[in-house]
Amino acid sequence: MRVPAGKAETEIHDTINRMASRIPHNPGSLLWPRQSLPVEIGFEEVHIWAWSFGTAAEPTDYDLEILDKQERQRTERFYFAPDKVRYSVCHASMRRILGSYLDRPSDSLVYREAEGGKPELVLEPGQLPLRFNLSHSKSVALLAVTLGMAVGVDVEDIRAIERGVAERFFSSAEIAAMAPLGGEEWLNAFYRCWTRKEAILKVVGTGLRVPLDSFDVSLLRDEPAALLAARPESKLMTSWQLHHLSPAEGIVGALAIGDAAALVIPWTFEH
């Protein structure tokens, strides 16, 4: 029986988090060039910002003071302190970066829910048509920013996971491609596949509920990141472009955009 995309995402994330609680994960340092604000962005560029979460035991005033009321309430609703820290750092960093592009105070930004449930900025007339997408793992966050271009990004810590997860949710072509692999090679292929699928789901909007096995992505180490096939039930355009992201050792990510000519520029957020 086909598993709906929304349920599949939840089940995979639950499995990853359950395995994460058993196995320590020590990712390497961020590998991308360090960059401070401000920077300018062109219409044919995609900026990818990466940051980690530091060592703070609780959310800091430095981050909380620029969040809006809803974001502060969401921070408080998390039960565990590390989850509070991750949420507050992610949303404060996103506000600082987006505010810098717009030359606006970080705490003045207002978001709304767009079609498919994706957040978007409420922009004033004449402001840059910024579009963005945020993802984070337990260790690292990624923020993709464009001008007027749809974008989806995903990032995951590489942790042990049962083979049955791939067999339950991936397409037959993807399962066949992974079948000869073993050990670390299989694990890396799993996360390349999963992050690329998730990036596709995010660029089109979660409201579409695309079945995970209705489209195929590349996943082998020597293959370029690509959307290989999209069956009619996926309702996907095959023109979506995928990019592999490797912000640190032990971390894998993916970017989905609609413009094959776009220049992807990765940075580590210096703040």
C-alpha positions as CSV (number, residue, x, y, z in Angstrom):
1,M,0.0,0.0,0.0
2,R,1.4,3.4,-1.0
3,V,2.2,5.6,2.0
4,P,1.2,9.3,1.6
5,A,4.2,11.7,1.5
6,G,3.2,13.6,4.7
7,K,3.0,10.3,6.7
8,A,6.2,9.0,5.1
9,E,8.1,12.1,6.1
10,T,6.9,11.8,9.7
11,E,7.7,8.1,9.9
12,I,11.2,8.6,8.4
13,H,12.0,11.5,10.7
14,D,10.7,9.6,13.7
15,T,12.9,6.6,12.8
16,I,16.0,8.8,12.3
17,N,15.4,10.5,15.6
18,R,14.9,7.2,17.4
19,M,18.2,5.9,16.0
20,A,19.8,9.2,16.8
21,S,19.0,8.8,20.5
22,R,21.0,5.5,20.6
23,I,24.1,6.4,18.5
24,P,26.3,9.5,19.2
25,H,26.9,11.7,16.2
26,N,30.0,14.0,16.0
27,P,29.9,15.9,12.8
28,G,33.0,17.7,11.6
29,S,33.4,21.5,11.4
30,L,31.6,23.4,8.8
31,L,33.5,23.3,5.5
32,W,32.1,26.3,3.5
33,P,33.9,29.7,3.4
34,R,32.9,31.9,6.3
35,Q,30.9,35.0,5.4
36,S,29.5,37.9,7.4
37,L,26.7,40.3,6.5
38,P,25.8,42.2,4.5
39,V,26.0,40.6,1.0
40,E,24.2,41.2,-2.2
41,I,22.4,38.6,-4.2
42,G,21.7,38.5,-8.0
43,F,18.7,37.1,-9.8
44,E,20.7,34.1,-11.1
45,E,22.2,33.2,-7.7
46,V,21.2,30.9,-4.9
47,H,22.9,31.6,-1.6
48,I,23.1,28.7,0.9
49,W,24.0,29.7,4.5
50,A,25.1,27.1,7.0
51,W,25.5,27.4,10.8
52,S,25.7,25.1,13.8
53,F,24.1,25.6,17.2
54,G,27.0,26.3,19.5
55,T,27.2,25.2,23.1
56,A,24.4,27.3,24.7
57,A,22.4,25.3,27.2
58,E,19.4,27.6,26.8
59,P,18.1,30.1,24.2
60,T,20.0,33.4,24.5
61,D,18.6,36.9,24.8
62,Y,20.6,37.8,21.7
63,D,18.4,35.5,19.7
64,L,15.1,35.8,21.6
65,E,15.0,39.6,21.4
66,I,14.5,39.6,17.6
67,L,11.9,36.8,17.4
68,D,8.3,37.8,17.1
69,K,5.7,36.7,19.7
70,Q,4.7,33.6,17.8
71,E,8.3,32.4,17.5
72,R,9.0,33.0,21.2
73,Q,5.9,31.1,22.1
74,R,7.0,28.2,19.8
75,T,10.4,28.2,21.4
76,E,8.9,27.8,24.9
77,R,6.6,25.0,23.8
78,F,9.6,22.7,23.1
79,Y,10.1,20.4,26.1
80,F,13.9,19.8,25.8
81,A,16.4,22.6,26.0
82,P,18.4,21.6,22.9
83,D,15.2,21.8,20.8
84,K,14.5,25.3,22.2
85,V,18.1,26.3,21.3
86,R,17.9,24.9,17.8
87,Y,14.6,26.6,17.0
88,S,15.6,30.0,18.4
89,V,19.0,30.0,16.7
90,C,17.5,28.9,13.4
91,H,14.8,31.6,13.3
92,A,17.0,34.4,14.7
93,S,19.8,33.6,12.2
94,M,17.2,33.5,9.4
95,R,15.9,36.9,10.4
96,R,19.4,38.4,10.5
97,I,20.2,37.1,7.0
98,L,16.9,38.0,5.4
99,G,16.8,41.4,7.1
100,S,20.3,42.1,5.8
101,Y,19.3,41.4,2.2
102,L,16.3,43.7,2.6
103,D,18.2,46.4,4.6
104,R,15.5,46.1,7.3
105,P,15.8,45.5,11.0
106,S,15.7,41.7,11.7
107,D,12.8,42.1,14.2
108,S,10.7,43.9,11.7
109,L,10.2,41.0,9.3
110,V,6.7,39.5,9.0
111,Y,6.0,36.1,7.6
112,R,2.8,34.6,6.1
113,E,1.8,31.2,4.9
114,A,1.9,30.8,1.2
115,E,0.3,28.1,-1.0
116,G,1.3,24.7,0.1
117,G,2.0,25.9,3.7
118,K,5.4,27.3,2.9
119,P,6.4,30.5,4.8
120,E,7.1,33.6,2.8
121,L,8.0,37.2,3.6
122,V,5.4,40.0,3.6
123,L,7.3,42.5,1.4
124,E,6.8,46.2,0.9
125,P,6.4,47.7,-2.6
126,G,9.8,47.9,-4.3
127,Q,11.6,45.4,-2.0
128,L,13.6,42.5,-3.4
129,P,11.4,39.5,-4.1
130,L,13.3,37.3,-1.7
131,R,12.3,33.6,-1.5
132,F,13.8,31.2,1.0
133,N,13.7,27.8,2.6
134,L,15.1,26.6,5.9
135,S,16.1,23.1,7.1
136,H,18.0,21.8,10.1
137,S,19.3,18.6,11.6
138,K,20.3,18.1,15.2
139,S,23.8,19.5,14.3
140,V,23.5,22.0,11.3
141,A,21.0,24.4,9.7
142,L,20.8,25.4,6.1
143,L,19.0,28.5,4.7
144,A,18.6,28.8,0.9
145,V,17.9,32.3,-0.4
146,T,16.9,33.4,-4.0
147,L,15.4,36.3,-5.8
148,G,12.0,35.2,-7.2
149,M,13.1,31.6,-7.7
150,A,11.3,28.7,-6.0
151,V,13.7,26.8,-3.7
152,G,13.7,23.8,-1.4
153,V,16.5,22.6,0.9
154,D,17.1,19.7,3.2
155,V,19.9,18.6,5.5
156,E,20.4,15.5,7.7
157,D,23.0,14.1,10.0
158,I,24.2,10.7,8.7
159,R,23.2,8.1,11.3
160,A,22.4,4.4,11.3
161,I,19.0,3.5,9.9
162,E,17.2,0.2,9.2
163,R,17.2,-1.0,5.5
164,G,13.5,-1.6,5.8
165,V,12.9,2.2,5.8
166,A,14.2,2.5,2.2
167,E,12.3,-0.6,1.1
168,R,9.1,0.9,2.6
169,F,9.3,4.4,1.2
170,F,11.7,4.7,-1.8
171,S,10.8,3.8,-5.4
172,S,11.6,0.4,-6.9
173,A,14.3,2.0,-9.1
174,E,16.0,3.5,-6.1
175,I,15.7,0.3,-4.0
176,A,17.3,-1.6,-6.9
177,A,20.2,1.0,-7.1
178,M,20.9,0.6,-3.4
179,A,20.6,-3.2,-3.3
180,P,24.3,-4.0,-4.1
181,L,25.5,-1.5,-1.6
182,G,26.6,-2.3,2.0
183,G,27.7,-0.6,5.1
184,E,28.7,3.1,4.9
185,E,28.2,3.2,1.2
186,W,24.5,2.1,1.6
187,L,24.0,4.6,4.4
188,N,25.3,7.5,2.4
189,A,23.2,6.5,-0.5
190,F,20.1,6.4,1.7
191,Y,20.7,10.0,2.9
192,R,21.5,11.3,-0.6
193,C,18.2,9.8,-1.7
194,W,16.2,11.0,1.3
195,T,17.5,14.6,1.2
196,R,17.0,14.9,-2.5
197,K,13.4,13.7,-2.2
198,E,12.7,16.0,0.7
199,A,14.2,19.0,-1.2
200,I,11.8,18.2,-4.1
201,L,8.8,18.0,-1.7
202,K,9.8,21.3,-0.2
203,V,10.3,23.2,-3.4
204,V,6.8,22.2,-4.7
205,G,5.2,22.8,-1.3
206,T,4.1,20.2,1.3
207,G,0.5,20.7,0.5
208,L,0.9,18.7,-2.7
209,R,1.5,15.5,-0.7
210,V,3.6,13.9,-3.5
211,P,4.0,10.1,-2.9
212,L,7.7,9.4,-2.3
213,D,7.8,6.4,-4.6
214,S,6.2,8.3,-7.5
215,F,9.5,9.9,-8.6
216,D,13.1,8.8,-8.8
217,V,16.3,10.6,-7.8
218,S,19.9,9.8,-8.2
219,L,21.7,8.4,-5.2
220,L,25.0,6.8,-6.1
221,R,28.2,8.5,-5.1
222,D,29.5,9.1,-8.6
223,E,26.2,10.2,-10.1
224,P,25.3,14.0,-10.2
225,A,22.3,14.9,-8.1
226,A,19.3,14.7,-10.4
227,L,15.5,14.1,-10.6
228,L,15.6,11.1,-12.9
229,A,11.9,10.3,-13.4
230,A,8.5,11.6,-12.4
231,R,5.5,9.5,-12.9
232,P,2.1,11.1,-13.6
233,E,0.8,10.6,-10.0
234,S,3.7,12.8,-8.8
235,K,2.5,15.8,-10.8
236,L,6.1,16.9,-10.8
237,M,7.9,18.8,-13.5
238,T,11.0,17.0,-14.5
239,S,12.8,20.3,-14.9
240,W,13.5,20.6,-11.2
241,Q,17.3,20.8,-10.7
242,L,19.0,19.1,-7.7
243,H,22.3,19.9,-6.1
244,H,24.2,17.8,-3.6
245,L,25.3,19.8,-0.5
246,S,28.1,18.7,1.9
247,P,28.4,21.4,4.6
248,A,30.5,19.2,7.0
249,E,31.8,15.7,7.4
250,G,28.9,13.4,8.5
251,I,26.3,15.8,7.1
252,V,24.4,15.6,3.8
253,G,22.0,18.0,2.2
254,A,20.2,18.7,-1.1
255,L,19.0,21.8,-2.9
256,A,16.1,21.9,-5.4
257,I,15.6,24.8,-7.7
258,G,13.9,25.5,-11.1
259,D,16.7,27.2,-13.0
260,A,19.5,25.0,-14.4
261,A,21.7,28.1,-15.0
262,A,21.5,29.3,-11.4
263,L,24.8,29.8,-9.6
264,V,24.8,28.1,-6.1
265,I,27.0,29.9,-3.6
266,P,27.5,28.2,-0.2
267,W,28.7,30.0,2.9
268,T,29.1,29.4,6.6
269,F,27.3,32.2,8.5
270,E,29.7,34.4,10.4
271,H,27.7,35.9,13.3
